[in-house]
Amino acid sequence: MTPDAAIDTFKSLVTFALYVMAPYLVVILVVGLIMSLLQSVTSIQEQTLTFVPKLLVLAALLVLLAPWLLRNLSEFAVQCIMRMGVMGS
């Protein structure tokens, strides 16, 4: 494997990881922001109040986006295996 191929593979891996995790991170960020805003408006400063909605939304999002996630992960794995075959020859 040449250094250029290794850098290209690593770059595609990082880009793919960001692509896959972006929906989850954005939704959790928005829920956390809304919960923090509600806490400051109502003056309730309970630390566990922010975690429970985040966990519930994350669980629902994982169930909803599981087919999309599995399809993308399998396509990426196939691409990586095909690259290995090309790099080996």
Phi and psi restraints in degrees (range 20) as a CNS / XPLOR table:
assign (resid 1 and name C) (resid 2 and name N)
       (resid 2 and name CA) (resid 2 and name C) 1.0 -82.1 20.0 2
assign (resid 2 and name N) (resid 2 and name CA)
       (resid 2 and name C) (resid 3 and name N) 1.0 159.0 20.0 2
assign (resid 2 and name C) (resid 3 and name N)
       (resid 3 and name CA) (resid 3 and name C) 1.0 -60.3 20.0 2
assign (resid 3 and name N) (resid 3 and name CA)
       (resid 3 and name C) (resid 4 and name N) 1.0 -35.0 20.0 2
assign (resid 3 and name C) (resid 4 and name N)
       (resid 4 and name CA) (resid 4 and name C) 1.0 -65.4 20.0 2
assign (resid 4 and name N) (resid 4 and name CA)
       (resid 4 and name C) (resid 5 and name N) 1.0 -40.1 20.0 2
assign (resid 4 and name C) (resid 5 and name N)
       (resid 5 and name CA) (resid 5 and name C) 1.0 -66.9 20.0 2
assign (resid 5 and name N) (resid 5 and name CA)
       (resid 5 and name C) (resid 6 and name N) 1.0 -39.2 20.0 2
assign (resid 5 and name C) (resid 6 and name N)
       (resid 6 and name CA) (resid 6 and name C) 1.0 -65.2 20.0 2
assign (resid 6 and name N) (resid 6 and name CA)
       (resid 6 and name C) (resid 7 and name N) 1.0 -41.8 20.0 2
assign (resid 6 and name C) (resid 7 and name N)
       (resid 7 and name CA) (resid 7 and name C) 1.0 -65.9 20.0 2
assign (resid 7 and name N) (resid 7 and name CA)
       (resid 7 and name C) (resid 8 and name N) 1.0 -40.9 20.0 2
assign (resid 7 and name C) (resid 8 and name N)
       (resid 8 and name CA) (resid 8 and name C) 1.0 -64.1 20.0 2
assign (resid 8 and name N) (resid 8 and name CA)
       (resid 8 and name C) (resid 9 and name N) 1.0 -41.7 20.0 2
assign (resid 8 and name C) (resid 9 and name N)
       (resid 9 and name CA) (resid 9 and name C) 1.0 -64.6 20.0 2
assign (resid 9 and name N) (resid 9 and name CA)
       (resid 9 and name C) (resid 10 and name N) 1.0 -44.0 20.0 2
assign (resid 9 and name C) (resid 10 and name N)
       (resid 10 and name CA) (resid 10 and name C) 1.0 -64.4 20.0 2
assign (resid 10 and name N) (resid 10 and name CA)
       (resid 10 and name C) (resid 11 and name N) 1.0 -40.2 20.0 2
assign (resid 10 and name C) (resid 11 and name N)
       (resid 11 and name CA) (resid 11 and name C) 1.0 -64.0 20.0 2
assign (resid 11 and name N) (resid 11 and name CA)
       (resid 11 and name C) (resid 12 and name N) 1.0 -41.9 20.0 2
assign (resid 11 and name C) (resid 12 and name N)
       (resid 12 and name CA) (resid 12 and name C) 1.0 -68.3 20.0 2
assign (resid 12 and name N) (resid 12 and name CA)
       (resid 12 and name C) (resid 13 and name N) 1.0 -33.6 20.0 2
assign (resid 12 and name C) (resid 13 and name N)
       (resid 13 and name CA) (resid 13 and name C) 1.0 -66.3 20.0 2
assign (resid 13 and name N) (resid 13 and name CA)
       (resid 13 and name C) (resid 14 and name N) 1.0 -44.7 20.0 2
assign (resid 13 and name C) (resid 14 and name N)
       (resid 14 and name CA) (resid 14 and name C) 1.0 -66.4 20.0 2
assign (resid 14 and name N) (resid 14 and name CA)
       (resid 14 and name C) (resid 15 and name N) 1.0 -42.4 20.0 2
assign (resid 14 and name C) (resid 15 and name N)
       (resid 15 and name CA) (resid 15 and name C) 1.0 -62.3 20.0 2
assign (resid 15 and name N) (resid 15 and name CA)
       (resid 15 and name C) (resid 16 and name N) 1.0 -43.0 20.0 2
assign (resid 15 and name C) (resid 16 and name N)
       (resid 16 and name CA) (resid 16 and name C) 1.0 -65.2 20.0 2
assign (resid 16 and name N) (resid 16 and name CA)
       (resid 16 and name C) (resid 17 and name N) 1.0 -40.6 20.0 2
assign (resid 16 and name C) (resid 17 and name N)
       (resid 17 and name CA) (resid 17 and name C) 1.0 -61.9 20.0 2
assign (resid 17 and name N) (resid 17 and name CA)
       (resid 17 and name C) (resid 18 and name N) 1.0 -41.9 20.0 2
assign (resid 17 and name C) (resid 18 and name N)
       (resid 18 and name CA) (resid 18 and name C) 1.0 -65.8 20.0 2
assign (resid 18 and name N) (resid 18 and name CA)
       (resid 18 and name C) (resid 19 and name N) 1.0 -39.0 20.0 2
assign (resid 18 and name C) (resid 19 and name N)
       (resid 19 and name CA) (resid 19 and name C) 1.0 -63.9 20.0 2
assign (resid 19 and name N) (resid 19 and name CA)
       (resid 19 and name C) (resid 20 and name N) 1.0 -40.0 20.0 2
assign (resid 19 and name C) (resid 20 and name N)
       (resid 20 and name CA) (resid 20 and name C) 1.0 -75.4 20.0 2
assign (resid 20 and name N) (resid 20 and name CA)
       (resid 20 and name C) (resid 21 and name N) 1.0 -38.6 20.0 2
assign (resid 20 and name C) (resid 21 and name N)
       (resid 21 and name CA) (resid 21 and name C) 1.0 -87.2 20.0 2
assign (resid 21 and name N) (resid 21 and name CA)
       (resid 21 and name C) (resid 22 and name N) 1.0 -14.9 20.0 2
assign (resid 21 and name C) (resid 22 and name N)
       (resid 22 and name CA) (resid 22 and name C) 1.0 -57.3 20.0 2
assign (resid 22 and name N) (resid 22 and name CA)
       (resid 22 and name C) (resid 23 and name N) 1.0 -46.9 20.0 2
assign (resid 22 and name C) (resid 23 and name N)
       (resid 23 and name CA) (resid 23 and name C) 1.0 -60.3 20.0 2
assign (resid 23 and name N) (resid 23 and name CA)
       (resid 23 and name C) (resid 24 and name N) 1.0 -40.5 20.0 2
assign (resid 23 and name C) (resid 24 and name N)
       (resid 24 and name CA) (resid 24 and name C) 1.0 -66.5 20.0 2
assign (resid 24 and name N) (resid 24 and name CA)
       (resid 24 and name C) (resid 25 and name N) 1.0 -45.2 20.0 2
assign (resid 24 and name C) (resid 25 and name N)
       (resid 25 and name CA) (resid 25 and name C) 1.0 -66.1 20.0 2
assign (resid 25 and name N) (resid 25 and name CA)
       (resid 25 and name C) (resid 26 and name N) 1.0 -39.6 20.0 2
assign (resid 25 and name C) (resid 26 and name N)
       (resid 26 and name CA) (resid 26 and name C) 1.0 -65.7 20.0 2
assign (resid 26 and name N) (resid 26 and name CA)
       (resid 26 and name C) (resid 27 and name N) 1.0 -44.6 20.0 2
assign (resid 26 and name C) (resid 27 and name N)
       (resid 27 and name CA) (resid 27 and name C) 1.0 -65.5 20.0 2
assign (resid 27 and name N) (resid 27 and name CA)
       (resid 27 and name C) (resid 28 and name N) 1.0 -42.7 20.0 2
assign (resid 27 and name C) (resid 28 and name N)
       (resid 28 and name CA) (resid 28 and name C) 1.0 -64.4 20.0 2
assign (resid 28 and name N) (resid 28 and name CA)
       (resid 28 and name C) (resid 29 and name N) 1.0 -38.2 20.0 2
assign (resid 28 and name C) (resid 29 and name N)
       (resid 29 and name CA) (resid 29 and name C) 1.0 -63.1 20.0 2
assign (resid 29 and name N) (resid 29 and name CA)
       (resid 29 and name C) (resid 30 and name N) 1.0 -43.8 20.0 2
assign (resid 29 and name C) (resid 30 and name N)
       (resid 30 and name CA) (resid 30 and name C) 1.0 -66.2 20.0 2
assign (resid 30 and name N) (resid 30 and name CA)
       (resid 30 and name C) (resid 31 and name N) 1.0 -42.8 20.0 2
assign (resid 30 and name C) (resid 31 and name N)
       (resid 31 and name CA) (resid 31 and name C) 1.0 -63.9 20.0 2
assign (resid 31 and name N) (resid 31 and name CA)
       (resid 31 and name C) (resid 32 and name N) 1.0 -42.0 20.0 2
assign (resid 31 and name C) (resid 32 and name N)
       (resid 32 and name CA) (resid 32 and name C) 1.0 -63.2 20.0 2
assign (resid 32 and name N) (resid 32 and name CA)
       (resid 32 and name C) (resid 33 and name N) 1.0 -39.5 20.0 2
assign (resid 32 and name C) (resid 33 and name N)
       (resid 33 and name CA) (resid 33 and name C) 1.0 -65.6 20.0 2
assign (resid 33 and name N) (resid 33 and name CA)
       (resid 33 and name C) (resid 34 and name N) 1.0 -42.8 20.0 2
assign (resid 33 and name C) (resid 34 and name N)
       (resid 34 and name CA) (resid 34 and name C) 1.0 -64.5 20.0 2
assign (resid 34 and name N) (resid 34 and name CA)
       (resid 34 and name C) (resid 35 and name N) 1.0 -43.0 20.0 2
assign (resid 34 and name C) (resid 35 and name N)
       (resid 35 and name CA) (resid 35 and name C) 1.0 -66.6 20.0 2
assign (resid 35 and name N) (resid 35 and name CA)
       (resid 35 and name C) (resid 36 and name N) 1.0 -38.9 20.0 2
assign (resid 35 and name C) (resid 36 and name N)
       (resid 36 and name CA) (resid 36 and name C) 1.0 -65.2 20.0 2
assign (resid 36 and name N) (resid 36 and name CA)
       (resid 36 and name C) (resid 37 and name N) 1.0 -39.1 20.0 2
assign (resid 36 and name C) (resid 37 and name N)
       (resid 37 and name CA) (resid 37 and name C) 1.0 -64.4 20.0 2
assign (resid 37 and name N) (resid 37 and name CA)
       (resid 37 and name C) (resid 38 and name N) 1.0 -43.8 20.0 2
assign (resid 37 and name C) (resid 38 and name N)
       (resid 38 and name CA) (resid 38 and name C) 1.0 -64.0 20.0 2
assign (resid 38 and name N) (resid 38 and name CA)
       (resid 38 and name C) (resid 39 and name N) 1.0 -37.6 20.0 2
assign (resid 38 and name C) (resid 39 and name N)
       (resid 39 and name CA) (resid 39 and name C) 1.0 -66.3 20.0 2
assign (resid 39 and name N) (resid 39 and name CA)
       (resid 39 and name C) (resid 40 and name N) 1.0 -39.5 20.0 2
assign (resid 39 and name C) (resid 40 and name N)
       (resid 40 and name CA) (resid 40 and name C) 1.0 -73.4 20.0 2
assign (resid 40 and name N) (resid 40 and name CA)
       (resid 40 and name C) (resid 41 and name N) 1.0 -32.1 20.0 2
assign (resid 40 and name C) (resid 41 and name N)
       (resid 41 and name CA) (resid 41 and name C) 1.0 -71.2 20.0 2
assign (resid 41 and name N) (resid 41 and name CA)
       (resid 41 and name C) (resid 42 and name N) 1.0 -41.1 20.0 2
assign (resid 41 and name C) (resid 42 and name N)
       (resid 42 and name CA) (resid 42 and name C) 1.0 -90.5 20.0 2
assign (resid 42 and name N) (resid 42 and name CA)
       (resid 42 and name C) (resid 43 and name N) 1.0 -4.3 20.0 2
assign (resid 42 and name C) (resid 43 and name N)
       (resid 43 and name CA) (resid 43 and name C) 1.0 60.8 20.0 2
assign (resid 43 and name N) (resid 43 and name CA)
       (resid 43 and name C) (resid 44 and name N) 1.0 28.4 20.0 2
assign (resid 43 and name C) (resid 44 and name N)
       (resid 44 and name CA) (resid 44 and name C) 1.0 -96.2 20.0 2
assign (resid 44 and name N) (resid 44 and name CA)
       (resid 44 and name C) (resid 45 and name N) 1.0 117.6 20.0 2
assign (resid 44 and name C) (resid 45 and name N)
       (resid 45 and name CA) (resid 45 and name C) 1.0 -111.6 20.0 2
assign (resid 45 and name N) (resid 45 and name CA)
       (resid 45 and name C) (resid 46 and name N) 1.0 48.9 20.0 2
assign (resid 45 and name C) (resid 46 and name N)
       (resid 46 and name CA) (resid 46 and name C) 1.0 -87.9 20.0 2
assign (resid 46 and name N) (resid 46 and name CA)
       (resid 46 and name C) (resid 47 and name N) 1.0 126.0 20.0 2
assign (resid 46 and name C) (resid 47 and name N)
       (resid 47 and name CA) (resid 47 and name C) 1.0 -69.5 20.0 2
assign (resid 47 and name N) (resid 47 and name CA)
       (resid 47 and name C) (resid 48 and name N) 1.0 -33.8 20.0 2
assign (resid 47 and name C) (resid 48 and name N)
       (resid 48 and name CA) (resid 48 and name C) 1.0 -75.0 20.0 2
assign (resid 48 and name N) (resid 48 and name CA)
       (resid 48 and name C) (resid 49 and name N) 1.0 -14.6 20.0 2
assign (resid 48 and name C) (resid 49 and name N)
       (resid 49 and name CA) (resid 49 and name C) 1.0 -65.2 20.0 2
assign (resid 49 and name N) (resid 49 and name CA)
       (resid 49 and name C) (resid 50 and name N) 1.0 -26.7 20.0 2
assign (resid 49 and name C) (resid 50 and name N)
       (resid 50 and name CA) (resid 50 and name C) 1.0 -82.4 20.0 2
assign (resid 50 and name N) (resid 50 and name CA)
       (resid 50 and name C) (resid 51 and name N) 1.0 -27.8 20.0 2
assign (resid 50 and name C) (resid 51 and name N)
       (resid 51 and name CA) (resid 51 and name C) 1.0 -78.1 20.0 2
assign (resid 51 and name N) (resid 51 and name CA)
       (resid 51 and name C) (resid 52 and name N) 1.0 -39.7 20.0 2
assign (resid 51 and name C) (resid 52 and name N)
       (resid 52 and name CA) (resid 52 and name C) 1.0 -62.8 20.0 2
assign (resid 52 and name N) (resid 52 and name CA)
       (resid 52 and name C) (resid 53 and name N) 1.0 -48.8 20.0 2
assign (resid 52 and name C) (resid 53 and name N)
       (resid 53 and name CA) (resid 53 and name C) 1.0 -63.3 20.0 2
assign (resid 53 and name N) (resid 53 and name CA)
       (resid 53 and name C) (resid 54 and name N) 1.0 -36.3 20.0 2
assign (resid 53 and name C) (resid 54 and name N)
       (resid 54 and name CA) (resid 54 and name C) 1.0 -62.8 20.0 2
assign (resid 54 and name N) (resid 54 and name CA)
       (resid 54 and name C) (resid 55 and name N) 1.0 -44.0 20.0 2
assign (resid 54 and name C) (resid 55 and name N)
       (resid 55 and name CA) (resid 55 and name C) 1.0 -65.5 20.0 2
assign (resid 55 and name N) (resid 55 and name CA)
       (resid 55 and name C) (resid 56 and name N) 1.0 -41.3 20.0 2
assign (resid 55 and name C) (resid 56 and name N)
       (resid 56 and name CA) (resid 56 and name C) 1.0 -65.4 20.0 2
assign (resid 56 and name N) (resid 56 and name CA)
       (resid 56 and name C) (resid 57 and name N) 1.0 -43.2 20.0 2
assign (resid 56 and name C) (resid 57 and name N)
       (resid 57 and name CA) (resid 57 and name C) 1.0 -67.1 20.0 2
assign (resid 57 and name N) (resid 57 and name CA)
       (resid 57 and name C) (resid 58 and name N) 1.0 -39.9 20.0 2
assign (resid 57 and name C) (resid 58 and name N)
       (resid 58 and name CA) (resid 58 and name C) 1.0 -63.9 20.0 2
assign (resid 58 and name N) (resid 58 and name CA)
       (resid 58 and name C) (resid 59 and name N) 1.0 -42.2 20.0 2
assign (resid 58 and name C) (resid 59 and name N)
       (resid 59 and name CA) (resid 59 and name C) 1.0 -62.9 20.0 2
assign (resid 59 and name N) (resid 59 and name CA)
       (resid 59 and name C) (resid 60 and name N) 1.0 -43.7 20.0 2
assign (resid 59 and name C) (resid 60 and name N)
       (resid 60 and name CA) (resid 60 and name C) 1.0 -64.5 20.0 2
assign (resid 60 and name N) (resid 60 and name CA)
       (resid 60 and name C) (resid 61 and name N) 1.0 -40.5 20.0 2
assign (resid 60 and name C) (resid 61 and name N)
       (resid 61 and name CA) (resid 61 and name C) 1.0 -67.7 20.0 2
assign (resid 61 and name N) (resid 61 and name CA)
       (resid 61 and name C) (resid 62 and name N) 1.0 -37.4 20.0 2
assign (resid 61 and name C) (resid 62 and name N)
       (resid 62 and name CA) (resid 62 and name C) 1.0 -62.7 20.0 2
assign (resid 62 and name N) (resid 62 and name CA)
       (resid 62 and name C) (resid 63 and name N) 1.0 -40.0 20.0 2
assign (resid 62 and name C) (resid 63 and name N)
       (resid 63 and name CA) (resid 63 and name C) 1.0 -68.1 20.0 2
assign (resid 63 and name N) (resid 63 and name CA)
       (resid 63 and name C) (resid 64 and name N) 1.0 -42.4 20.0 2
assign (resid 63 and name C) (resid 64 and name N)
       (resid 64 and name CA) (resid 64 and name C) 1.0 -69.9 20.0 2
assign (resid 64 and name N) (resid 64 and name CA)
       (resid 64 and name C) (resid 65 and name N) 1.0 -38.7 20.0 2
assign (resid 64 and name C) (resid 65 and name N)
       (resid 65 and name CA) (resid 65 and name C) 1.0 -96.7 20.0 2
assign (resid 65 and name N) (resid 65 and name CA)
       (resid 65 and name C) (resid 66 and name N) 1.0 6.2 20.0 2
assign (resid 65 and name C) (resid 66 and name N)
       (resid 66 and name CA) (resid 66 and name C) 1.0 -59.4 20.0 2
assign (resid 66 and name N) (resid 66 and name CA)
       (resid 66 and name C) (resid 67 and name N) 1.0 -44.7 20.0 2
assign (resid 66 and name C) (resid 67 and name N)
       (resid 67 and name CA) (resid 67 and name C) 1.0 -62.2 20.0 2
assign (resid 67 and name N) (resid 67 and name CA)
       (resid 67 and name C) (resid 68 and name N) 1.0 -42.2 20.0 2
assign (resid 67 and name C) (resid 68 and name N)
       (resid 68 and name CA) (resid 68 and name C) 1.0 -62.4 20.0 2
assign (resid 68 and name N) (resid 68 and name CA)
       (resid 68 and name C) (resid 69 and name N) 1.0 -43.9 20.0 2
assign (resid 68 and name C) (resid 69 and name N)
       (resid 69 and name CA) (resid 69 and name C) 1.0 -64.0 20.0 2
assign (resid 69 and name N) (resid 69 and name CA)
       (resid 69 and name C) (resid 70 and name N) 1.0 -46.7 20.0 2
assign (resid 69 and name C) (resid 70 and name N)
       (resid 70 and name CA) (resid 70 and name C) 1.0 -65.2 20.0 2
assign (resid 70 and name N) (resid 70 and name CA)
       (resid 70 and name C) (resid 71 and name N) 1.0 -38.9 20.0 2
assign (resid 70 and name C) (resid 71 and name N)
       (resid 71 and name CA) (resid 71 and name C) 1.0 -62.9 20.0 2
assign (resid 71 and name N) (resid 71 and name CA)
       (resid 71 and name C) (resid 72 and name N) 1.0 -46.6 20.0 2
assign (resid 71 and name C) (resid 72 and name N)
       (resid 72 and name CA) (resid 72 and name C) 1.0 -65.8 20.0 2
assign (resid 72 and name N) (resid 72 and name CA)
       (resid 72 and name C) (resid 73 and name N) 1.0 -40.6 20.0 2
assign (resid 72 and name C) (resid 73 and name N)
       (resid 73 and name CA) (resid 73 and name C) 1.0 -64.7 20.0 2
assign (resid 73 and name N) (resid 73 and name CA)
       (resid 73 and name C) (resid 74 and name N) 1.0 -40.8 20.0 2
assign (resid 73 and name C) (resid 74 and name N)
       (resid 74 and name CA) (resid 74 and name C) 1.0 -69.0 20.0 2
assign (resid 74 and name N) (resid 74 and name CA)
       (resid 74 and name C) (resid 75 and name N) 1.0 -39.2 20.0 2
assign (resid 74 and name C) (resid 75 and name N)
       (resid 75 and name CA) (resid 75 and name C) 1.0 -63.6 20.0 2
assign (resid 75 and name N) (resid 75 and name CA)
       (resid 75 and name C) (resid 76 and name N) 1.0 -40.8 20.0 2
assign (resid 75 and name C) (resid 76 and name N)
       (resid 76 and name CA) (resid 76 and name C) 1.0 -66.7 20.0 2
assign (resid 76 and name N) (resid 76 and name CA)
       (resid 76 and name C) (resid 77 and name N) 1.0 -39.6 20.0 2
assign (resid 76 and name C) (resid 77 and name N)
       (resid 77 and name CA) (resid 77 and name C) 1.0 -63.6 20.0 2
assign (resid 77 and name N) (resid 77 and name CA)
       (resid 77 and name C) (resid 78 and name N) 1.0 -40.8 20.0 2
assign (resid 77 and name C) (resid 78 and name N)
       (resid 78 and name CA) (resid 78 and name C) 1.0 -63.6 20.0 2
assign (resid 78 and name N) (resid 78 and name CA)
       (resid 78 and name C) (resid 79 and name N) 1.0 -42.2 20.0 2
assign (resid 78 and name C) (resid 79 and name N)
       (resid 79 and name CA) (resid 79 and name C) 1.0 -62.0 20.0 2
assign (resid 79 and name N) (resid 79 and name CA)
       (resid 79 and name C) (resid 80 and name N) 1.0 -41.9 20.0 2
assign (resid 79 and name C) (resid 80 and name N)
       (resid 80 and name CA) (resid 80 and name C) 1.0 -65.5 20.0 2
assign (resid 80 and name N) (resid 80 and name CA)
       (resid 80 and name C) (resid 81 and name N) 1.0 -39.8 20.0 2
assign (resid 80 and name C) (resid 81 and name N)
       (resid 81 and name CA) (resid 81 and name C) 1.0 -66.8 20.0 2
assign (resid 81 and name N) (resid 81 and name CA)
       (resid 81 and name C) (resid 82 and name N) 1.0 -39.4 20.0 2
assign (resid 81 and name C) (resid 82 and name N)
       (resid 82 and name CA) (resid 82 and name C) 1.0 -66.1 20.0 2
assign (resid 82 and name N) (resid 82 and name CA)
       (resid 82 and name C) (resid 83 and name N) 1.0 -36.9 20.0 2
assign (resid 82 and name C) (resid 83 and name N)
       (resid 83 and name CA) (resid 83 and name C) 1.0 -64.4 20.0 2
assign (resid 83 and name N) (resid 83 and name CA)
       (resid 83 and name C) (resid 84 and name N) 1.0 -37.0 20.0 2
assign (resid 83 and name C) (resid 84 and name N)
       (resid 84 and name CA) (resid 84 and name C) 1.0 -62.5 20.0 2
assign (resid 84 and name N) (resid 84 and name CA)
       (resid 84 and name C) (resid 85 and name N) 1.0 -39.2 20.0 2
assign (resid 84 and name C) (resid 85 and name N)
       (resid 85 and name CA) (resid 85 and name C) 1.0 -65.0 20.0 2
assign (resid 85 and name N) (resid 85 and name CA)
       (resid 85 and name C) (resid 86 and name N) 1.0 -38.0 20.0 2
assign (resid 85 and name C) (resid 86 and name N)
       (resid 86 and name CA) (resid 86 and name C) 1.0 -71.7 20.0 2
assign (resid 86 and name N) (resid 86 and name CA)
       (resid 86 and name C) (resid 87 and name N) 1.0 -38.5 20.0 2
assign (resid 86 and name C) (resid 87 and name N)
       (resid 87 and name CA) (resid 87 and name C) 1.0 -70.4 20.0 2
assign (resid 87 and name N) (resid 87 and name CA)
       (resid 87 and name C) (resid 88 and name N) 1.0 -29.7 20.0 2
assign (resid 87 and name C) (resid 88 and name N)
       (resid 88 and name CA) (resid 88 and name C) 1.0 -73.4 20.0 2
assign (resid 88 and name N) (resid 88 and name CA)
       (resid 88 and name C) (resid 89 and name N) 1.0 -26.3 20.0 2
